[in-house]
Amino acid sequence: MLAAVGLGLRDLYNAPLDSDRKPTRAEWHLQDALSAIAFEARVILIAANDLATGVILSLEDVRRVAQAAGRIAAAHRRLYGST
């Protein structure tokens, strides 16, 4: 009947029926991993930009970049297992 007037079930509701559903544990892990990867990628990008403009990284900066790479690898392992 809805199709006859150009509507669908989606048009009857403001939000999907499961919009109040809490994310599953797997979805939280994925969100956490992606957030961590995005943050650590920004750290690496800043260091890469510094290097590209001739800035010499301090030992502390080099260690932070290594830590960022390790955290990205750890997030990958959490998502895909050890590879």
Sequence and secondary structure as in RCSB ss.txt:
>XXXX:A:sequence
MLAAVGLGLRDLYNAPLDSDRKPTRAEWHLQDALSAIAFEARVILIAANDLATGVILSLEDVRRVAQAAGRIAAA
HRRLYGST
>XXXX:A:secstr
 TGGGT  GGGG SS TTTT    HHHHHHHHHHHHHHHHHHHHHHHHHHHHTT    HHHHHHHHHHHHHHHHH
HHHHH   
